[in-house]
Amino acid sequence: MDNSPSLKRFFSDIYDSVQQRNFPIMQQLEGINESDVTDLWIGRMRFDSLISRKIVLTDAQLLDGCFFAHVDPSKLLRRLQRGYNDEILEIKARSEDLEEAILGFVKKRNSSNLSGFSFSLILDTSERSEVVSMLKNTKAEAVSSLQDLESIFENSNVERENIERIMAAWRQWIEVAQEGKLGVSRWQGSFDLDIALGSLDERKRTLQTDEGKSIADWVYKNRYNRSAIDIYLNEQQKLSRGEQQIRDIKKIEGWLNRAYNLALSWQHNCDNFESVYDLYGGWEDTLKEGEVSVKPFESNLRLSLPSNFIIALGKMEDSLYRDLFSRKRNFFYEWWKNGNSDDLRRAFEPFAKEIITNRYALILKGKKVISEVMPMVSVLCFNNHLLHIIIGGVYIGLFTIEKVLSHSVKKTTQRIVQLGEERRDVQKYY
């Protein structure tokens, strides 16, 4: 049987608004420049757009995500372009009008009151909970514009600076969409969450505590109310009685988030789906600290890339990025169409050589930067039409900050030595 995937539409929960809550946390880490964090995310988006022809985002990922609220929309779209008039992003939304889509976050069918949407853009958890409570107690007809939503934020004691940041980001993305620079379409299709979730009993068997199993029951019962679950799991974590219960809560959160995003990928007709939760074994919890899970798919493709490839890709000048893509454009097209690994290797050659030659050195002046805790090997695993891009360290750096600090930063000297060895290996490969 031919297991070659069609690599045209890519969906990843790396862009989930819940995951994006870590973007401002990374910016605040001591010794890391804010610009490096932004470049890391841009590099990741560029990488995804080389692996697959389009990146599919939901309205919530775009309009309730801390990264997308931080960047200038026009600049981001320009930086992602591989060529002239090239649309990388496809937004699936509640409405083609992005203001209506935002209002759709808090509207609930057949309800006289608003929905308690848990806004990831509200960074403070207590403020976020207060907004949820306020929304649930507000009549639906009271909100018909973004100004009405702004008033709810104010009445929920959200900091004025944060409110202004949110409103400014929304206005920018709405303007870009109105100018026709962003492809937005109304979503259709069924949301098959139950199929994506699988068996509750099977999942519960992996939990270590009775409290965790009870929490899993509550989450499953309320599985279609993700915002309520978000608030509930935060509260349960504060009330937890030890590390095992916290680990159970994290497992439950990971299981739900992965299933939710998998169902979205099906709904939006994506050929490829990737989940950060697969990297750490998900519910199986078989990994040691810092270990990356590569599941035994039917075929694997390993690429030898420079260890700082993602952030270097993000720092690369737009004109150079587009020039490198144009040199191997046909190989990328063939890769997207047929999934031939030789085409992908040839397509990446100029990018790898450029980064090796110019080094895009990130370990300078003795300061600690992201690349020191991000050794990288890219592994593409195919299982029929399921694509997982596993980048050792990139996910660690993006999504498990505590784990980075606990086991990776301590190995800085060793990492620097490894970078030199990896560089020689890549030179030899190409």
Residue pairs with C-beta under 8 A, 6 or more apart in sequence:
3 298
3 299
3 382
3 383
3 384
4 338
4 339
4 340
4 382
5 271
5 272
5 339
5 382
5 384
5 385
5 386
5 387
6 271
6 336
6 337
6 339
6 385
7 51
7 52
7 53
7 271
7 272
7 335
7 336
7 337
7 339
7 387
8 52
8 53
8 54
8 271
8 336
9 52
9 53
9 54
9 56
9 90
9 268
9 269
9 270
9 271
9 272
10 48
10 51
10 52
10 53
10 54
10 55
10 56
10 270
10 271
10 272
10 274
10 387
11 55
11 56
11 261
11 264
11 265
11 268
11 270
11 272
11 273
11 274
12 48
12 55
12 261
12 273
12 274
12 275
12 276
12 389
13 19
13 257
13 258
13 260
13 261
13 274
13 275
13 276
13 277
14 44
14 274
14 276
14 395
14 398
14 399
15 55
15 57
15 61
15 65
15 67
16 61
16 65
16 257
16 261
17 60
17 61
17 64
17 65
17 66
17 120
17 121
18 120
18 230
18 257
19 257
19 276
19 398
19 399
20 61
20 65
20 66
20 67
20 68
20 120
21 66
21 120
21 123
22 66
22 398
22 399
22 401
23 37
23 41
23 65
23 66
23 67
23 70
24 66
24 70
24 123
25 401
26 32
26 37
26 40
26 397
26 398
26 401
27 34
27 37
29 401
30 368
31 367
31 368
31 369
32 368
32 369
32 370
33 369
36 311
36 362
36 369
36 370
37 370
38 67
38 70
38 71
38 314
39 311
39 314
39 315
40 310
40 311
40 314
40 370
40 394
40 397
40 398
41 67
41 314
41 398
42 71
42 76
42 79
42 80
42 313
42 314
43 309
43 310
43 311
43 312
43 313
43 314
43 315
44 310
44 314
44 394
44 398
45 55
45 76
45 80
45 88
46 79
46 80
46 313
46 314
46 316
46 321
47 309
47 310
47 313
47 389
47 391
48 55
48 389
49 55
49 80
49 82
49 88
50 82
50 325
50 332
50 347
50 348
50 351
51 344
51 380
51 387
51 389
52 271
52 272
52 336
52 387
53 336
54 87
54 88
54 89
54 90
55 88
55 89
55 90
56 89
56 90
56 92
56 265
56 268
56 270
57 89
57 90
57 91
57 92
58 91
58 92
58 93
58 187
58 264
58 268
59 91
59 92
59 93
59 94
59 98
59 101
59 102
59 104
59 105
59 184
60 105
61 68
62 68
62 91
62 173
63 98
63 101
63 102
63 105
63 169
63 170
63 173
64 105
64 119
64 120
64 121
65 120
65 121
66 120
66 121
66 123
68 76
68 169
68 173
69 121
69 165
69 166
69 169
70 169
72 172
73 172
73 173
73 175
73 176
73 181
73 182
74 176
74 181
77 88
77 89
77 176
77 181
77 182
78 318
79 318
79 321
80 88
80 89
81 88
81 318
81 322
82 88
82 321
82 322
82 325
83 322
83 325
83 326
83 329
87 183
89 182
89 183
90 183
90 185
91 177
91 182
91 183
91 184
91 185
92 185
92 186
92 187
92 267
92 268
93 101
93 104
93 184
93 185
93 186
93 187
94 100
94 101
94 104
94 105
94 186
94 187
95 101
95 104
95 186
96 184
96 185
96 186
98 170
98 173
98 174
98 177
98 184
99 145
99 146
99 170
99 174
101 184
102 146
102 149
102 170
103 143
103 144
103 145
103 146
103 149
105 115
105 117
105 119
106 114
106 115
106 117
106 135
106 143
106 149
107 114
107 115
107 140
107 143
108 114
108 115
108 140
111 140
112 139
112 140
113 135
113 136
113 137
113 138
113 139
113 140
114 135
114 136
114 138
114 139
114 140
114 142
114 143
115 135
115 136
115 227
116 132
116 133
116 135
116 136
116 227
116 228
116 231
117 132
117 135
117 227
118 128
118 131
118 132
118 226
118 227
118 228
118 230
118 231
119 128
119 131
119 166
121 162
121 165
121 166
121 169
122 128
122 131
122 153
122 158
122 162
122 166
123 162
124 158
124 159
124 162
125 234
127 156
127 157
127 158
127 159
127 162
128 231
129 231
129 234
130 156
130 157
130 158
131 152
131 153
131 156
131 158
132 227
132 228
132 231
133 156
134 152
134 155
134 156
135 152
138 152
142 148
143 149
143 152
146 167
146 170
150 163
150 167
153 163
153 166
154 160
154 163
173 182
176 182
177 184
187 267
187 268
188 267
189 266
189 267
189 268
189 269
190 267
191 263
191 264
191 267
192 263
192 266
192 267
193 223
193 224
193 259
193 260
193 263
194 223
195 263
196 258
196 259
196 260
196 262
196 263
196 266
197 220
197 223
197 255
197 256
197 259
198 259
200 216
200 217
200 220
203 216
203 252
203 255
203 283
204 213
204 216
204 217
206 251
206 283
206 284
206 285
207 213
207 216
207 248
207 251
207 252
208 244
208 245
208 247
208 248
209 244
209 245
209 248
211 240
211 241
211 245
211 248
212 244
212 245
212 248
212 249
212 251
212 252
213 248
215 233
215 236
215 248
215 249
215 252
216 248
216 252
218 232
219 229
219 232
219 233
219 252
219 256
222 228
222 229
222 232
223 229
223 256
226 256
226 260
229 256
233 249
233 252
233 253
236 249
237 246
237 249
240 246
240 249
247 285
251 282
251 283
251 285
254 277
254 280
254 282
254 283
255 277
255 282
255 283
257 277
258 275
258 277
258 278
258 282
261 273
261 275
262 273
262 275
265 272
265 273
271 385
271 387
272 385
272 386
272 387
273 386
273 387
274 387
274 388
274 389
275 388
276 395
276 398
276 399
278 293
278 295
278 388
278 390
279 292
279 293
279 390
279 395
280 287
280 292
280 293
280 400
281 287
281 293
286 293
287 293
289 403
289 406
289 407
290 396
290 403
290 407
290 408
292 390
292 392
292 393
292 395
292 396
293 390
294 300
294 379
294 381
294 390
295 381
295 388
297 381
297 382
297 383
297 386
297 388
298 382
298 383
299 381
299 382
300 379
300 380
300 381
300 382
301 341
301 344
301 379
301 380
301 381
301 382
302 377
302 378
302 379
302 380
303 344
303 345
303 348
303 377
303 378
303 379
303 380
304 352
304 377
304 425
304 426
304 429
304 430
305 348
305 352
305 376
305 377
305 378
305 426
306 312
306 352
306 355
306 356
306 376
306 422
306 423
306 426
307 371
307 374
307 375
307 376
307 418
307 419
307 422
307 423
308 355
308 360
308 362
308 371
308 374
308 376
308 419
309 351
309 352
309 355
309 376
309 378
310 374
310 376
310 391
310 394
311 360
311 362
311 370
311 371
311 374
312 355
312 360
312 362
313 321
313 351
313 355
315 360
316 324
316 354
316 360
320 354
324 350
324 351
324 354
325 332
327 350
328 346
328 347
328 348
328 349
328 350
331 343
331 344
331 346
331 347
332 343
332 347
334 340
334 343
335 343
335 344
335 347
339 382
341 380
344 380
349 430
352 426
352 430
353 430
356 423
356 426
356 427
356 430
359 423
362 369
362 370
362 371
362 372
363 369
363 371
363 372
363 416
363 419
368 409
368 412
370 397
371 419
372 409
372 412
372 415
372 416
373 393
373 396
373 397
373 404
373 408
373 409
373 412
373 415
374 393
374 394
374 396
374 397
375 392
375 393
375 415
375 418
375 419
375 422
376 391
376 392
376 393
376 394
377 391
377 392
378 389
378 390
378 391
379 389
379 390
379 391
379 392
380 387
380 388
380 389
380 390
381 387
381 388
381 390
393 408
396 403
396 404
396 408
397 404
408 415
